[in-house]
Amino acid sequence: MNNPVTPILTFLAGIGVVGILLIYLLFMPEKAEKVAGWVSGLLAKVFRKVDRTAVAFKVQGAINSMRSELLKNAPDLIEKKLRIRWSDVDEAEARLRDGECLVVMRRSDHHEENMAHAVMAYLPKALLSRARPYLDKDRMRAADLVVAKALLSHDESPIGALPIFYEKHLDPARAESTELKKKIGELDDLDLNGWLSRVLLAEYQVLGDALHPGEPDVYCVNDSEEFARWLHMLASRAPGDESSSLSYKGRYFRIAVIFVAQKDRFEREGLAPYRKRAKRCLYQERFDAVYLMARDANIPAVEALADDLEKDGRVARTSRYVYPLRQDFKKRKMNRERAIVVCLRRRLAPGETLDDPSLDAAEDLVNEVYEPTA
């Protein structure tokens, strides 16, 4: 004998959960709004979580991508990738963990605001995290702002993110103090030349690696500031001005710069004068790093000079970066498009002999060395 319940169960199985729910609502209309509210609430929670996750991935993906592009032709100064977590906090917070920088912040309905605020929470933790204790706090705050501006000026950044960054972060910082405004301007001048990430912050990174985990002292902070001011003086000199010192000797920074810029001289004498000057800096003057620089037509000369010098026994390692100049360089400086920076890092060895027989006493590329006052 057939079970009378079987056809009912078969029918219910056929129409599924949705069908059963519709029949229930049809026969119990007074329950319809209550059930609808429950279903809507459940769906809202599910889709809200999905939306929040999607927005987080969108923000962190864009910033991590811009970070990679910014550092494509520069040292790896931003050490951690960004990860976003939404929370109802008054101010964004960032902390380093598990090889990444976790930013906890309040989510905005506007993608541009999320981008601007996330970048400014991210950089103070991820940019030169080991070196910061040994550097001036205002200088590094200025560095965060200038690097953030570079990130948000990237093609992948949403159009409205940069104006929000100016309104909420850069303009208030400029108005906060004359000294901070001055340091922002100095670092922007360095960024215009491509020297912020490739020279100043690169040397700060070396300092942090050398002094970590020791306690900072007043000397390293003061020397890092003097070095920044000297480099800015060099970056802001007018074309053809050769009055500024091309060398800096402080307690923690010993840096020399060689410009390959005199095309007629290079065509007449070749690399010999520049090679001699670089070797003198490494052997006799004991500069820890020698930077070779040029723009446009002189880039191949610096590459050839670097190829020759990187084989030298006093050169521990070289770094070379060929990069496009910032688009406003032509208007502010001169009609140039590309530049090169090569760093020759001197090998430090106990008991090293600093005399090179190939160097004679005559040296027509020597400039007065800038030494900060104690």
Secondary structure, DSSP 8 states (H G I E B T S, - for coil): ---THHHHHHHHHHHHHHHHHHHHHHH-GGGHHHHHHHHHHHHHHHHHHHHHHHHHHHHHHHHHHHHHHHTTTS---B-SEEEEEE---SS-EEEEETTEEEEEE---S-HHHHHHHHHHHHHHHHBTTTTGGGS-HHHHHHHHHHHHHHHHTSTTS-TTHHHHHIIIIIHHHHHH-HHHHHHHHHHHHHHHHTHIIIIIHHHHHHHHHHHTTS---HHHHHHHHHHHHHHHHHHTS-TT---S-SEEE-SS-EEEEEE---HHHHHHHTTHHHHHHHHHHHHTS--SEEEEEEEGGGHHHHHHHHHHHTTSTTEEEEEEEEEE--TTHHHHT-S--EEEEEEEEE---TT-----TT--S--TT---EE----
